C-alpha cells in the first residue's frame, strides 16, 4: 500500500510523495458511531452532517435545543396555553385563546394523519430536542429566572408550534373590525381601512432570470416581514446527508426548512398570499339541564363539545376557561350560553386534520422546480405565494395552501352558524394560481400586493413595495448577490404622496408652516435613518392621524361615548380593533376616498402643519433613526452579560411601513417598530457559496453568547453574511460554540507548532463506547518523532517507510502538506494520538493511472497506532474507521472511498471486506502490487 520514497521529492509528479494506507489492524470486535456531527461557521451558524435523513432531523432538533432552549420552551407553552404559568397574568389572554381554539388537540389530530415516514422524521426531530434541552437550559438564564426546568416535547409538538405561530397569520380578527365599521359607519364603509395592517405578516421576494444577472444564472432574494422576536423567529442552518444538502432559514421548533431554502439544485422563497381561509361564525348556544352546551345548527339544536380547563398563573390565582366546540369549530369569543354573542373559528387544519407537514421532507429532497411544485401541491397552512428557480433554468411562481370553497361573504364578515348558505363545500379547495414564467423583463416580484393571489383574498398590501422593487431591479442587468443590499434597504415612501399633495395646497399657512411645507415638498421621500426631513414627515403624519380620529366623520369608530360591542372581545384582538392604528395604516385611502370633503381634508392638514411647524421651531427634529428603533418582543427581558448597550440591543433603523425596507411602527401611536425584516436572504443559483443571509440578532438564543446579537449591526445597516458551503471552512464541534472556540487565522499564524490535542480539529465525532475522535492536521516538524516511530515498526512494514530516517519522514510530510489534493491527519482518541489518516484525490495521484476514476472517488490511507494502545478497547479499529468514514462522507460530493492495500496484506483486505468494502482488481505500482477496494456511500449508510 505505501510506496518507498526518496528525499528527492521535488522530482516527483504531484501526488507521488505520500505514504500508504490501512495496514496494521489489530483484530477486535465491532463499534458503533454517533449518527450526526455539528459544525459552526464564524457566525455560530450550525451546519449539520448525518448518515441519513432521520439522523439529520434528530441533529436539527438537538442543535436547536442547544441554541434556543428558552425559545423552544416559550413556543411549547404558547401552543399548550400554559404561558401564564411562567410569565404571569399578561399571558392569560393568549392561553385562554389557544385553549379555546384547541390548537394542541388539532396538532395531535394532524400528527395522526401524517405519512408514517413523515411521522418518524418529525419524531426524530423531537428526540433531538429532548436530547439537547437539559444542556441548552443549563446555559439559558431565563430558566433560572422563572424557576423552571424545560418540559418534554411530544411527537406532535412541532405541529402545535406551527399552528400557534400561524393561527393569526391570515388576520381573521379583521372580520371583527369590519363588523364594527359596518355597524358604526355603514355597510358601504367596510373597505375604507383595507390594508395589510396590524397583526398580519407580509414579505418581499423577487426572482431575477439569468438575463438580468452578472453570472447568467437566476438570483432569488427577499425578506420576510414579521413581528420581530428575540431570539429570532428564523434560524440559519445547513442540513446535509447523502440524500440532500440544504441551506436555509428554519423555524425553531419545526424540522426541515419550510419557507426559504437552497438545495443546490433549486431555491425557493415565500411571502404571505394575503388569502382568506379562516371563517368566523356567530353561534347561538344554550345550557342544558345537566350543565352541558347545545348549539343551533342548520338542522336545529344539537349537543356541542364542552369541557373546562384550568390556567395556572404565576403570582396569581388560577383561572378557568370553558372550551366549547360546535359543528363549525371551536368557540373563541364569548361562549357563555345565553349571556351574549359567541363566535366560532373554522380553519382548514381543524376541519381536514391536515397541516402540510408531509411537504417538509419533500422540499429538502427537491432538485428542480418541478420537484418543488409537486411537493407544494400538498401544502396547507399558511397560504403562501412561492417563487422558485433551479440551475437548469426552470422557474416557478405559484400560490400554495388550502383555501376552502364557500360564499364570498364569509371572507368579509362574521356569518350566522345556523344558516346552511354559509357552509363550506366539503372536501373542496379553491384552485391555486401558478405560472412557470419569470415575468416581464426577467423579473418576478411578490410583496403581498393584489397580484397572483387576488382571487383568494380580500385585503392586500398597497402596491408601493412591489412597484418599487420592480423599478429598482429593472435599472440594471448585472445583478449580483452583493448588489441586492441596495434593494433590501430601499427607503422610498411612495405612500407619502396623498398627504404631501394636500400639504402643497393647504390654505392659510403661517410663515413657520410654509417653511415646513417647502421643506417637505423638497424632501426626497426617503425614510433614511439620518434624515431629519423623514422625522418631520412622521410628526406631520402622526398629527394628521389624531385629527382624523377626532373628526366627526370618524367619531363612530373612535368616540368613547358609544361603547363598542368590541369591548367584549378578548384583549388579544385589540390590535385589529384599535381605530387610531387603523387610520394610520390606511391613511392613503382615508385622505383620498372622499370620506371627508376635500376642503375638510385641506383644513385638517393645514392645522397639522401649523402645529408641527410650531413644535419644530421650538424643538428641531432629530434624525429618523433616533426615533425609529427596533422594539422586539421577548418572553423575558434581556439581562445582557456582554456589556451590550441600548444601541446594540435596540438599534435605530431606516425605513417605514410602505418602504421596501418595511420597518413598521404604528402610525399615530409610536415610531418604535416591532415588525420588519425577520431575515434577509439572497440565493444564487450559479454558485450557492455566493449566497448571503442575515437575521436581526444571531444564531444563538443565549444571552451573553458571542453569537447572541453579533448579526444585529449588520442587519441594521443592511449588510449580509456569506453563506458558507465549504466544509473545510467550518469549525467542528459537538458542543456549544462558546465552549469550543476556533483558532483564528492570525492566531494560527503566530502560534507555532502545537501539541496535537491543542490543535483545531477538521473533524470531531463522539463514538459511543469508545470516546471522542478528533482529526487534526499533521505538523511535520512537531510530529516527526511520533510518526517516524509508527511507520518504522515491523507491524507497519506494508506502509513502505521502514528504513526511513526522521529527516526523510519529515520531508515527506512537508511535501504532502504542500499539496492541495493530499492531506495527512493525526486521529486523536480523547486527545491521545491513535492513528495516522491520509486522504487524496485519485485523479491527482499515481493510483488514478491504474483504474478508471469515477466522479466522487476519494482515496484514503490508514495506519493504526501500536497495538498496546489498540488492544485495550474492543472494536478499536472499527470505531476509528466509522469516524474516518463519517469524515469522508460529510461532504455530499464524495460518493466512494478508494483504498489500495498491499496485495500481500491479508489482514487489511479481510478487514476491508468485513466493514463493507468491495474488492477490486490488483494494480501494479513501482513500489508494490496493490489490491483496490471500494466503499460506496450507500454501503457506508448500511454500516452506520
C-alpha angles and dihedrals in degrees: 000000000000121000125225109246135198125212091250092089094147089076093055123097115249109287097019096103106071132103126246138264150256106348117133106055117163113216111257143136135271131296135194130218138212113267099230146028132210123218129178132206123215091280094053091251109155120241110190129202123188142165094245143353095274093052089047092053089051089049091051092052092046097050091044089055090051094049102032108024095138092045091052090049090050091051092048091053091046094057094043094047092239100116093112090063087070105022102037133224095338089072097049095093092056092045091051092050098049091046092050090046089051093224095161091051090048090051091053090048093050092046090054090058096051119115108262093247091051091048089053090049093050089045090054090054090051090049088054092050091051091046092055104034098088093051092043092049091051088064097043112086092199092078091058090045092059095033094237138127118218117271124235120263120231123215090257095047095097090056090052091049089053091050095048091047093053107027090100094036095102092047100232090171086073086078088062089053091051089052089056094046092049091048095046105031103021137265092281093062101059092104095046093098098038110149142118086269136157120344099017128100130228137174145190123237135165139179126205122196120223092265089071100044134081092231096048090237128101125274123205119193145154146112134254115233111215139142101286115235130185113258092039123260090231127060122204108224146153122218118193134172133137091282099051147352112209134173120195153116112289128191109240107247094028123093120232127008114293108171114023122024147143119204095181091254100050135017128197142182137181143210130192108276090210086226121159112232105142122082133199120212127196105229132201111212135179135185120244123220091256092055096260128126131246126195130202113239136169089281097045134263119348139168113274126202112263136169138150128241133188123230114207112216123199109235094005143067119283119263128215127221128192112222113208128178125187130187089277096049145278118335107241101170127047111339104165098128112242093005101097142293123351123193126195129201123226118190133159102255092054092047101041103027088230126121102168097248091135085072095061100076090040090058090056091053095047116121100171139027087255090060090048093047092052092049094049092056085080096049117122119166129069109013109236142179109233130204120190141166135182137206091254092064098262121144135190134192114175148134117250127192144061119292113177122227110241140126116306092238089067088069093056111039148010106280132204114268097211095057112091090205089080097051123119118252096250116241094005128117129188116257112259120228117236141164136184093209120103093215141248113333093007092291130121121180134186120186106149091272125141094278134108093356096046095116091056103052148046109210123038136174118273111266095246099100094046093047093047093049091051090048093052095044093048092058096078144021101208102072118164132180091258092055094055093081088076089063096042091054102041111136104188108140106205092170089070090077101090094049094045091047091055090046090054090059099034108134131227099017119172123228096271092047090049090054089050091048094049092047094051093045088055091047115112090227093239117137093217120170093238095045119113089184088062089054091051091051091050090051091050092048092051092051092048091050092054093046090051090050088056096046115113091236090065101033088102091073099028106036118106096206093078108049115220124239082232089076085083093053118101115270087240089076097049094102087064093044103045109110101206095057089044090055091045095052092044096042093124094059095039089055095046112032098074101251085133122038112257092247090054091052092050092048092048093051090046091054090050091049091053092050095046093044092052091050091047091052089055097039114020113219119260125217116298091240091063090063102029101071134156113257106181125190115251128182088220127011118262118260097195115205095181098072093255113172128214093265091057093046099040108019125192110246139186125240139062141222099289098033120103082244088062104192098159124204121172108268110229092016112055142347090214113099134212098172124070144094105349087186140350127216143176117196114200114203092192098057117004090200088066091061119111140201144168139186129204096253123008147278094279126068092197115108111236093024116133088239099042096099105355093121095050096091090048093047092048093056096038099253122145134219119232116252104236115215101160107098091205090065093057130091113235116223138153088192137064110294094241089060094052107039116186121234111249121233091251092051092048092051092057101033098082123202111345132197109264094247090057097051125103109260125230089204135015126184134169112222114201113245092006111061139243117323117205126184114210127176117263112249103206098207095043096042102038095105094049096045094042090053091052100045096046096054118109090241088063095051092123089057086076100225102093094124098041122121124228089257093052091050091049092050092049093054093043087056092048089050090055093058120089090205100050129057136179124205139181113226112218123199107205088336096312119113108253108162147358111242124186133183134194142171107247096215088059094047135072090249087067089068091058101058141017105276114217126209107267097029114142125185126217139181125195134194116182120215120257116301096250089071095040098048094063095074128047111233092020097147096040090051090054091046092055090053092048092048089048089054093050097047096044084089106072090208090069110087106164136027115220124201129176111195120179107276089235094057098095093168092057092046092050090049091051092052092046094056094047108275119141115223118238133189127305115257129199117228128175093256101036150348107257135191116223120222129183135203116192124208089246092054090048090054090055089054095050 
